[in-house]
């Protein structure tokens, strides 16, 4: 992953929360934390949120994956969250984990705050004509061996599914799209 955009910054995981928070303080209200599974996206998102004041909501792209699919539902995310938030209204959504038959309880998101969306391929987001400003795109990078270690440690009973089903899909997407090239900030974990 040596290709970089003109203004891209590469930072350590220790420095990332302060660097990302400074961008939010400068007016970026939508932060897209992308990376392959087990790269450290959730950890970075939580560390950034802990540094910020005011309403901050972390939304998991995984909450927008329906059973039998491998991609998050951008349209539902835009309809349920971005459209009302960009119009200045509170929003709500029902998380739908990839392994659930029905969605979970309603989650409410306050307007006027910072929205951090974390998950695989979230930088593919096309907000269309919605007034969400220019998103801050963060790519979280970890080598394959470290991601495999984290995945096995996190959920040993699902490791085979990760290795055999999810990993090939997201690896192919990453090779094709090269999402790190569009990132404003690359975080090495």
WOPELIN-V548224 format. One record per pair of residues at least 24 apart in sequence whose ideal C-beta (glycine too) atoms are under 10 Angstrom apart, sorted by the first residue. I is the first residue (numbers start at 1). J is the second residue. D is the distance in whole Angstrom. If there is no record, write none. Layout:
# WOPELIN-V548224
i->I j->J d->D
i->I j->J d->D
This chain:
# WOPELIN-V548224
i->1 j->139 d->8
i->1 j->141 d->6
i->1 j->174 d->9
i->1 j->178 d->8
i->1 j->179 d->10
i->1 j->180 d->5
i->1 j->181 d->9
i->1 j->183 d->10
i->1 j->186 d->7
i->1 j->188 d->10
i->2 j->180 d->9
i->3 j->178 d->7
i->3 j->180 d->7
i->3 j->181 d->5
i->4 j->180 d->8
i->4 j->181 d->7
i->4 j->183 d->8
i->4 j->186 d->7
i->5 j->137 d->9
i->5 j->180 d->9
i->5 j->181 d->6
i->5 j->182 d->7
i->5 j->183 d->7
i->5 j->184 d->8
i->5 j->186 d->10
i->7 j->184 d->7
i->7 j->185 d->10
i->8 j->137 d->9
i->8 j->139 d->9
i->8 j->180 d->8
i->8 j->181 d->8
i->8 j->182 d->9
i->8 j->183 d->6
i->8 j->184 d->6
i->8 j->185 d->7
i->8 j->186 d->6
i->9 j->138 d->10
i->9 j->183 d->9
i->9 j->184 d->7
i->9 j->185 d->5
i->9 j->186 d->7
i->9 j->187 d->9
i->10 j->139 d->9
i->10 j->141 d->9
i->10 j->180 d->10
i->10 j->183 d->9
i->10 j->185 d->8
i->10 j->186 d->5
i->10 j->187 d->8
i->10 j->188 d->7
i->11 j->138 d->9
i->11 j->185 d->6
i->11 j->186 d->7
i->11 j->187 d->6
i->11 j->188 d->7
i->12 j->187 d->7
i->12 j->188 d->6
i->12 j->189 d->8
i->13 j->40 d->6
i->13 j->43 d->8
i->13 j->44 d->7
i->13 j->47 d->8
i->13 j->140 d->8
i->13 j->141 d->10
i->13 j->142 d->9
i->13 j->187 d->6
i->13 j->188 d->7
i->13 j->189 d->4
i->14 j->47 d->9
i->14 j->187 d->10
i->14 j->189 d->10
i->15 j->185 d->10
i->15 j->187 d->8
i->15 j->188 d->10
i->16 j->40 d->9
i->16 j->43 d->10
i->16 j->44 d->6
i->16 j->47 d->7
i->16 j->48 d->7
i->16 j->138 d->8
i->16 j->140 d->8
i->16 j->185 d->7
i->16 j->186 d->9
i->16 j->187 d->4
i->16 j->188 d->9
i->16 j->189 d->9
i->17 j->43 d->10
i->17 j->44 d->7
i->17 j->45 d->9
i->17 j->46 d->9
i->17 j->47 d->4
i->17 j->48 d->5
i->17 j->49 d->9
i->17 j->50 d->7
i->17 j->51 d->5
i->17 j->52 d->9
i->17 j->187 d->9
i->18 j->47 d->9
i->18 j->48 d->9
i->18 j->51 d->7
i->19 j->48 d->9
i->19 j->138 d->9
i->19 j->184 d->10
i->19 j->185 d->6
i->19 j->187 d->9
i->20 j->44 d->8
i->20 j->45 d->9
i->20 j->47 d->9
i->20 j->48 d->5
i->20 j->49 d->10
i->20 j->51 d->8
i->20 j->52 d->9
i->20 j->116 d->9
i->20 j->136 d->7
i->20 j->138 d->6
i->20 j->184 d->9
i->20 j->185 d->6
i->20 j->187 d->8
i->21 j->47 d->9
i->21 j->48 d->6
i->21 j->49 d->9
i->21 j->50 d->9
i->21 j->51 d->4
i->21 j->52 d->6
i->21 j->53 d->10
i->21 j->56 d->10
i->21 j->114 d->9
i->22 j->51 d->9
i->23 j->48 d->9
i->23 j->136 d->5
i->23 j->138 d->9
i->23 j->184 d->7
i->23 j->185 d->8
i->24 j->48 d->7
i->24 j->49 d->10
i->24 j->51 d->9
i->24 j->52 d->6
i->24 j->53 d->10
i->24 j->54 d->10
i->24 j->56 d->9
i->24 j->114 d->6
i->24 j->116 d->9
i->24 j->136 d->7
i->25 j->51 d->9
i->25 j->52 d->8
i->25 j->53 d->9
i->25 j->114 d->10
i->26 j->136 d->9
i->27 j->133 d->7
i->27 j->134 d->9
i->27 j->136 d->10
i->28 j->114 d->8
i->28 j->133 d->7
i->28 j->134 d->7
i->28 j->135 d->7
i->28 j->136 d->4
i->28 j->137 d->10
i->28 j->184 d->9
i->29 j->85 d->9
i->29 j->86 d->10
i->29 j->112 d->9
i->29 j->113 d->8
i->29 j->114 d->6
i->29 j->115 d->7
i->29 j->116 d->10
i->29 j->132 d->7
i->29 j->133 d->6
i->29 j->134 d->9
i->29 j->135 d->9
i->29 j->136 d->9
i->30 j->81 d->10
i->30 j->82 d->8
i->30 j->85 d->9
i->30 j->86 d->9
i->30 j->114 d->8
i->30 j->115 d->5
i->30 j->116 d->8
i->30 j->117 d->7
i->30 j->125 d->9
i->30 j->127 d->8
i->30 j->130 d->10
i->30 j->132 d->5
i->30 j->133 d->6
i->30 j->134 d->8
i->30 j->135 d->4
i->30 j->136 d->7
i->30 j->137 d->10
i->31 j->56 d->9
i->31 j->58 d->9
i->31 j->114 d->7
i->31 j->115 d->7
i->31 j->116 d->5
i->31 j->117 d->7
i->31 j->118 d->8
i->31 j->122 d->10
i->31 j->135 d->7
i->31 j->136 d->5
i->31 j->137 d->8
i->31 j->138 d->6
i->31 j->184 d->10
i->31 j->185 d->10
i->32 j->61 d->9
i->32 j->115 d->9
i->32 j->116 d->8
i->32 j->117 d->5
i->32 j->118 d->8
i->32 j->119 d->9
i->32 j->121 d->10
i->32 j->122 d->5
i->32 j->123 d->5
i->32 j->124 d->9
i->32 j->125 d->6
i->32 j->135 d->5
i->32 j->136 d->7
i->32 j->137 d->5
i->32 j->138 d->7
i->32 j->139 d->9
i->32 j->179 d->10
i->32 j->182 d->10
i->32 j->183 d->9
i->32 j->184 d->9
i->33 j->58 d->9
i->33 j->61 d->9
i->33 j->116 d->6
i->33 j->117 d->7
i->33 j->118 d->4
i->33 j->119 d->8
i->33 j->122 d->7
i->33 j->123 d->9
i->33 j->136 d->9
i->33 j->137 d->9
i->33 j->138 d->5
i->33 j->139 d->8
i->33 j->140 d->6
i->33 j->183 d->10
i->33 j->185 d->10
i->33 j->187 d->9
i->34 j->61 d->9
i->34 j->117 d->9
i->34 j->118 d->8
i->34 j->119 d->7
i->34 j->120 d->7
i->34 j->121 d->7
i->34 j->122 d->5
i->34 j->123 d->4
i->34 j->124 d->8
i->34 j->125 d->9
i->34 j->137 d->7
i->34 j->138 d->7
i->34 j->139 d->5
i->34 j->140 d->7
i->34 j->141 d->10
i->34 j->174 d->10
i->34 j->179 d->6
i->34 j->180 d->8
i->34 j->182 d->9
i->34 j->183 d->7
i->35 j->118 d->8
i->35 j->119 d->9
i->35 j->120 d->7
i->35 j->121 d->10
i->35 j->122 d->9
i->35 j->123 d->9
i->35 j->138 d->8
i->35 j->139 d->6
i->35 j->140 d->3
i->35 j->141 d->6
i->35 j->142 d->7
i->35 j->147 d->9
i->35 j->170 d->9
i->35 j->174 d->9
i->35 j->179 d->8
i->35 j->180 d->9
i->35 j->183 d->9
i->35 j->186 d->9
i->35 j->187 d->8
i->35 j->189 d->8
i->36 j->120 d->6
i->36 j->121 d->9
i->36 j->139 d->10
i->36 j->140 d->8
i->36 j->141 d->8
i->36 j->142 d->8
i->36 j->144 d->8
i->36 j->147 d->6
i->36 j->166 d->9
i->36 j->167 d->8
i->36 j->170 d->5
i->36 j->171 d->7
i->36 j->173 d->9
i->36 j->174 d->6
i->36 j->179 d->9
i->37 j->62 d->9
i->37 j->119 d->9
i->37 j->120 d->6
i->37 j->142 d->10
i->37 j->147 d->7
i->37 j->148 d->10
i->37 j->150 d->9
i->37 j->151 d->6
i->37 j->154 d->9
i->37 j->162 d->7
i->37 j->166 d->6
i->37 j->167 d->7
i->37 j->169 d->10
i->37 j->170 d->6
i->37 j->171 d->10
i->38 j->120 d->10
i->38 j->140 d->10
i->38 j->142 d->7
i->38 j->144 d->10
i->38 j->146 d->8
i->38 j->147 d->4
i->38 j->148 d->8
i->38 j->149 d->8
i->38 j->150 d->4
i->38 j->151 d->4
i->38 j->152 d->9
i->38 j->153 d->9
i->38 j->154 d->7
i->38 j->155 d->10
i->38 j->162 d->8
i->38 j->166 d->10
i->38 j->167 d->9
i->38 j->189 d->10
i->39 j->120 d->9
i->39 j->139 d->9
i->39 j->140 d->4
i->39 j->141 d->6
i->39 j->142 d->4
i->39 j->143 d->9
i->39 j->146 d->8
i->39 j->147 d->6
i->39 j->150 d->8
i->39 j->187 d->9
i->39 j->188 d->10
i->39 j->189 d->6
i->40 j->118 d->10
i->40 j->140 d->5
i->40 j->141 d->9
i->40 j->142 d->6
i->40 j->146 d->9
i->40 j->147 d->9
i->40 j->150 d->8
i->40 j->187 d->7
i->40 j->188 d->9
i->40 j->189 d->4
i->41 j->116 d->10
i->41 j->117 d->10
i->41 j->118 d->4
i->41 j->119 d->7
i->41 j->120 d->8
i->41 j->122 d->9
i->41 j->138 d->8
i->41 j->139 d->9
i->41 j->140 d->5
i->41 j->142 d->10
i->41 j->187 d->9
i->41 j->189 d->9
i->42 j->118 d->6
i->42 j->119 d->9
i->42 j->140 d->9
i->43 j->118 d->9
i->43 j->140 d->8
i->43 j->150 d->10
i->43 j->187 d->10
i->43 j->189 d->8
i->44 j->116 d->9
i->44 j->118 d->8
i->44 j->138 d->7
i->44 j->140 d->5
i->44 j->185 d->10
i->44 j->187 d->6
i->44 j->189 d->7
i->45 j->116 d->5
i->45 j->117 d->8
i->45 j->118 d->4
i->45 j->119 d->9
i->45 j->138 d->9
i->45 j->140 d->9
i->46 j->116 d->9
i->46 j->118 d->9
i->48 j->114 d->9
i->48 j->116 d->6
i->48 j->118 d->9
i->48 j->136 d->10
i->48 j->138 d->8
i->49 j->114 d->8
i->49 j->116 d->6
i->49 j->118 d->10
i->52 j->113 d->9
i->52 j->114 d->6
i->52 j->116 d->9
i->53 j->114 d->10
i->54 j->110 d->9
i->54 j->112 d->8
i->54 j->113 d->6
i->54 j->114 d->7
i->55 j->90 d->10
i->55 j->109 d->8
i->55 j->110 d->4
i->55 j->111 d->8
i->55 j->112 d->7
i->55 j->113 d->3
i->55 j->114 d->7
i->55 j->115 d->9
i->56 j->110 d->9
i->56 j->113 d->6
i->56 j->114 d->5
i->56 j->115 d->8
i->56 j->116 d->7
i->57 j->81 d->9
i->57 j->85 d->9
i->57 j->91 d->9
i->57 j->107 d->8
i->57 j->108 d->9
i->57 j->109 d->5
i->57 j->110 d->7
i->57 j->113 d->6
i->57 j->114 d->7
i->57 j->115 d->5
i->57 j->116 d->7
i->57 j->117 d->9
i->58 j->114 d->9
i->58 j->115 d->8
i->58 j->116 d->5
i->58 j->117 d->8
i->58 j->118 d->6
i->59 j->91 d->10
i->59 j->93 d->8
i->59 j->95 d->9
i->59 j->107 d->8
i->59 j->109 d->7
i->59 j->115 d->7
i->59 j->116 d->7
i->59 j->117 d->5
i->59 j->118 d->7
i->59 j->119 d->8
i->59 j->122 d->9
i->60 j->95 d->7
i->60 j->97 d->9
i->60 j->116 d->10
i->60 j->117 d->8
i->60 j->118 d->6
i->60 j->119 d->6
i->60 j->122 d->9
i->61 j->117 d->6
i->61 j->118 d->7
i->61 j->119 d->2
i->61 j->120 d->7
i->61 j->121 d->7
i->61 j->122 d->5
i->61 j->123 d->10
i->61 j->124 d->10
i->61 j->125 d->9
i->62 j->95 d->8
i->62 j->96 d->9
i->62 j->97 d->6
i->62 j->98 d->6
i->62 j->99 d->10
i->62 j->118 d->9
i->62 j->119 d->6
i->62 j->120 d->8
i->62 j->122 d->10
i->63 j->93 d->7
i->63 j->94 d->8
i->63 j->95 d->3
i->63 j->96 d->6
i->63 j->97 d->7
i->63 j->98 d->9
i->63 j->100 d->10
i->63 j->103 d->9
i->63 j->104 d->8
i->63 j->107 d->8
i->63 j->117 d->10
i->63 j->119 d->8
i->64 j->93 d->8
i->64 j->94 d->10
i->64 j->95 d->8
i->64 j->96 d->7
i->64 j->97 d->10
i->64 j->98 d->9
i->64 j->117 d->9
i->64 j->119 d->8
i->64 j->122 d->9
i->65 j->95 d->10
i->65 j->96 d->7
i->65 j->97 d->7
i->65 j->98 d->4
i->65 j->99 d->9
i->65 j->100 d->10
i->65 j->119 d->8
i->65 j->120 d->9
i->66 j->96 d->6
i->66 j->97 d->9
i->66 j->98 d->7
i->66 j->100 d->9
i->66 j->101 d->10
i->66 j->103 d->9
i->67 j->96 d->8
i->67 j->97 d->9
i->67 j->98 d->6
i->67 j->99 d->7
i->67 j->100 d->7
i->67 j->101 d->7
i->67 j->102 d->10
i->68 j->98 d->9
i->69 j->98 d->7
i->70 j->98 d->8
i->70 j->120 d->9
i->70 j->121 d->9
i->70 j->165 d->8
i->70 j->166 d->7
i->70 j->168 d->10
i->70 j->169 d->5
i->70 j->170 d->8
i->70 j->173 d->9
i->71 j->120 d->9
i->71 j->121 d->7
i->71 j->124 d->8
i->71 j->169 d->8
i->71 j->170 d->10
i->71 j->173 d->8
i->72 j->96 d->10
i->72 j->98 d->9
i->72 j->117 d->9
i->72 j->119 d->6
i->72 j->120 d->8
i->72 j->121 d->6
i->72 j->122 d->7
i->72 j->124 d->8
i->72 j->125 d->9
i->74 j->121 d->9
i->74 j->122 d->9
i->74 j->124 d->7
i->74 j->125 d->6
i->74 j->126 d->7
i->74 j->127 d->9
i->74 j->128 d->10
i->75 j->126 d->10
i->75 j->128 d->10
i->77 j->117 d->7
i->77 j->119 d->10
i->77 j->122 d->9
i->77 j->125 d->7
i->77 j->127 d->9
i->78 j->125 d->8
i->78 j->126 d->8
i->78 j->127 d->6
i->78 j->128 d->7
i->78 j->130 d->7
i->78 j->132 d->9
i->79 j->130 d->10
i->80 j->107 d->10
i->80 j->109 d->9
i->81 j->107 d->9
i->81 j->109 d->6
i->81 j->115 d->7
i->81 j->117 d->9
i->81 j->130 d->10
i->81 j->132 d->10
i->82 j->115 d->8
i->82 j->117 d->9
i->82 j->125 d->8
i->82 j->127 d->6
i->82 j->128 d->9
i->82 j->130 d->5
i->82 j->131 d->9
i->82 j->132 d->6
i->83 j->127 d->9
i->83 j->128 d->9
i->83 j->129 d->10
i->83 j->130 d->6
i->83 j->131 d->10
i->83 j->132 d->9
i->84 j->109 d->8
i->84 j->111 d->7
i->84 j->130 d->10
i->85 j->109 d->7
i->85 j->110 d->9
i->85 j->111 d->5
i->85 j->112 d->8
i->85 j->113 d->8
i->85 j->115 d->7
i->85 j->130 d->8
i->85 j->131 d->9
i->85 j->132 d->7
i->86 j->111 d->9
i->86 j->127 d->8
i->86 j->128 d->10
i->86 j->129 d->9
i->86 j->130 d->4
i->86 j->131 d->4
i->86 j->132 d->5
i->86 j->133 d->9
i->87 j->111 d->8
i->87 j->130 d->8
i->87 j->131 d->8
i->88 j->112 d->7
i->88 j->131 d->9
i->91 j->115 d->9
i->98 j->166 d->9
i->99 j->158 d->9
i->99 j->161 d->9
i->120 j->166 d->8
i->120 j->169 d->9
i->120 j->170 d->5
i->120 j->173 d->8
i->120 j->174 d->9
i->120 j->179 d->9
i->121 j->169 d->10
i->121 j->170 d->7
i->121 j->173 d->6
i->121 j->174 d->9
i->121 j->177 d->8
i->121 j->179 d->7
i->122 j->179 d->9
i->123 j->177 d->9
i->123 j->179 d->5
i->123 j->180 d->9
i->123 j->182 d->6
i->123 j->183 d->7
i->123 j->184 d->10
i->124 j->173 d->9
i->124 j->177 d->7
i->124 j->179 d->8
i->124 j->182 d->9
i->134 j->184 d->9
i->135 j->184 d->9
i->136 j->183 d->9
i->136 j->184 d->6
i->136 j->185 d->7
i->137 j->179 d->8
i->137 j->180 d->9
i->137 j->182 d->6
i->137 j->183 d->5
i->137 j->184 d->5
i->137 j->185 d->8
i->137 j->186 d->10
i->138 j->183 d->6
i->138 j->184 d->7
i->138 j->185 d->5
i->138 j->186 d->8
i->138 j->187 d->6
i->139 j->174 d->10
i->139 j->178 d->10
i->139 j->179 d->6
i->139 j->180 d->4
i->139 j->181 d->9
i->139 j->182 d->8
i->139 j->183 d->4
i->139 j->184 d->9
i->139 j->185 d->7
i->139 j->186 d->5
i->139 j->187 d->7
i->139 j->188 d->10
i->140 j->180 d->10
i->140 j->183 d->9
i->140 j->185 d->9
i->140 j->186 d->8
i->140 j->187 d->5
i->140 j->188 d->8
i->140 j->189 d->6
i->141 j->180 d->7
i->141 j->183 d->9
i->141 j->186 d->6
i->141 j->187 d->7
i->141 j->188 d->5
i->141 j->189 d->7
i->142 j->187 d->9
i->142 j->188 d->8
i->142 j->189 d->5
i->143 j->188 d->9
i->143 j->189 d->9
i->144 j->171 d->9
i->146 j->189 d->8
i->147 j->189 d->9
i->150 j->189 d->9
